[in-house]
Amino acid sequence: MSNIMKRDTTSLDVALLRALRTLVNESSVTQAAHVLGIGQPAMSGQLARLRNIFGDPILTRSGGGSKPTLRALELMPAVDEILARLDLLATARHAPSAPTDWNLSITIAATDYARQLVLERALPRIRQEAPGLHLRFHRSDRDRVREWMEEGSVDVGIGAAAVPTGRLHSRRLYKDSAVCIAARGVMPQPLTVDAYCALPHVQVRFGRASEMESLIDARLDVLGRTRQVALTVPDFAGVVEIVRSAALVAVVPRGFLKRLVLPEDVDVRDPPIALPDVQCTLYWHDRTNHSVPHKWLRGVLFDAFKSFAP
């Protein structure tokens, strides 16, 4: 914290600290204003106050955009520490110990498939035992979820990607495996690597390619092969109907199909190359690690997925 205290910071408040962190994370006044839910003039005013307090531009022009100054980046560890301690203090103050007494929101970043699993397997217990707990679901983007957790816009993440170390904690929630689907007659028997690569594909991308598709592409790359992607969609919803309506093949989680009444005209095959199971992980930030409601919710989720078998 000493870097911050070297200057007169008597006019520095929590809102300005959050503004500073968001400006550095977003490298944009416009985007920072959007993240914090305030107008751009107000955000510009906060940036002007921060520049006056720290005697530093905070953001400088770079190419077609902006980037944080070295001084702003040096301040981040102290800012993160202060805000994390304040978050813990706010959570602990008068915090009811019984789930029935809680009245708070928790934001979960998840794919549409993971979201549906949570709603089906955990929501009934959550509603029964903690009716005042408001769950908000946020789109999944494994390239940005750490940033969202650092700024506090996301509390819990569910995803297949490896979780960075540091301020994030993680634990395996469930595992799943990949299957190929297409309209009957599209995939030949047997489905060889050559045949698979020759078919046009539906690609699911939320931020970037799904973990299962990334695994397949990596294995094909070793063989010097690639897939022909004809269509890209942001989630798994509707993929079955897409492959039924066109001669396309898609890779989806096996557990996703088990939730559906699959039409008889859809074929399901194992991929033509051996793939490991995808480990789906629950991860959360250090600021909520000791929060009683958050610990309770994580326990509910772990219990709900103990019997999950795709």
PyMOL commands that set and color helices and strands:
alter all, ss='L'
color gray80, all
select helices_A, chain A and resi 2-5+14-26+29-36+40-54+70-92+99-101+112-121+123-129+145-151+193-198+211-222+239-245+254-258+286-288+292-304
alter helices_A, ss='H'
color red, helices_A
select strands_A, chain A and resi 59-62+65-68+104-109+133-138+156-159+168-176+178-183+200-204+228-233+249-253+266-269+278-285
alter strands_A, ss='S'
color yellow, strands_A
deselect
rebuild
show_as cartoon
